Amino acid sequence: MRKTLVAGNWKLNGSKDSIKELLGGVLAGMSEAKSDVAVCAPYIYIPLVQELLSGTDVAYGSESISEYDSGAYTGEISGAMLKDFDCEYAIVGHSERRTLFAEKDSDTANKFAAARKHGLKPILCVGELLEEREQGITEEVVARQLDAVIELEGVEALADGVIAYEPVWAIGTGMTASPQQAQDVHAFIRGKIAALNAGVAEKVQILYGGSVNGGNADELFAMADIDGGLIGGASLKAEDFLAICKAG
Ligand SMILES: O=C[C@H](O)COP(=O)(O)O
């Protein structure tokens, strides 16, 4: 039986004061959480997050990672650096990285590999654009994004991380995929992995992301192949985030 994971992705939000308040509130309500809980923070706040979360039940990580280990790569943050601050997770391939910062499938695969190499759990984001859904190529797109990682690292590598299905049209729009729409894609992902390795398919957590909130999390997490959520906007307020952590 897979445990549910609720992971916050703060994106480009927060300040020292707001993070102290947010994590104070989350920690105060954690006894009611039904899921494992994690937050992924902007790089610069990771030392503060480490200070606030060390020894607690809330895990933490980064929103991206460099594919490089060290050297002349200005502005990059390596897996070793993230491990230096005891990060557990690193998001890779978020649609905002793919569309706004031109990260290709191959870049995402390299970042997935870098996270694994340094003992971090990559949260691999996949998902289609609205026009791709309208063209009926959702599965093709998601399969291509997964294949980039499988071809580089092997299907077994997926068991070291987490997959997050995030339909791009549902991110930050309030337009959540219906539980059945999400389940269909989650089942496709698990089936694709199962065709290569049944054990990995059974084990890997597949999160749903895209306008998850306290009002829809229960229904989403009740679906057979949805193992929790990757939460953007609703991870920025303790009350909203906790409502999701209590679901499922
Ligand atoms: O990584 C999180 C997703 O982009 C979802 O964001 P959202 O919950 O604000 O729609």
Ligand as a Chemical Component Dictionary entry (heavy atoms), coordinates in Angstrom:
data_LIG
# 
_chem_comp.id                   LIG 
_chem_comp.type                 NON-POLYMER 
_chem_comp.pdbx_formal_charge   0 
_chem_comp.three_letter_code    LIG 
# 
loop_
_chem_comp_atom.comp_id 
_chem_comp_atom.atom_id 
_chem_comp_atom.alt_atom_id 
_chem_comp_atom.type_symbol 
_chem_comp_atom.charge 
_chem_comp_atom.model_Cartn_x 
_chem_comp_atom.model_Cartn_y 
_chem_comp_atom.model_Cartn_z 
_chem_comp_atom.pdbx_ordinal 
LIG O1 O1 O 0 3.719  22.515 -8.397  1  
LIG C1 C1 C 0 2.548  22.821 -8.191  2  
LIG C2 C2 C 0 1.650  23.049 -9.284  3  
LIG O2 O2 O 0 2.202  23.873 -10.247 4  
LIG C3 C3 C 0 0.241  23.377 -8.909  5  
LIG O3 O3 O 0 0.067  24.731 -8.639  6  
LIG P1 P1 P 0 -1.374 25.227 -8.100  7  
LIG O4 O4 O 0 -1.714 24.334 -6.955  8  
LIG O5 O5 O 0 -1.176 26.639 -7.728  9  
LIG O6 O6 O 0 -2.324 25.030 -9.247  10 
# 
loop_
_chem_comp_bond.comp_id 
_chem_comp_bond.atom_id_1 
_chem_comp_bond.atom_id_2 
_chem_comp_bond.value_order 
_chem_comp_bond.pdbx_ordinal 
LIG O1 C1 DOUB 1 
LIG C1 C2 SING 2 
LIG C2 O2 SING 3 
LIG C2 C3 SING 4 
LIG C3 O3 SING 5 
LIG O3 P1 SING 6 
LIG P1 O4 DOUB 7 
LIG P1 O5 SING 8 
LIG P1 O6 SING 9 
# 
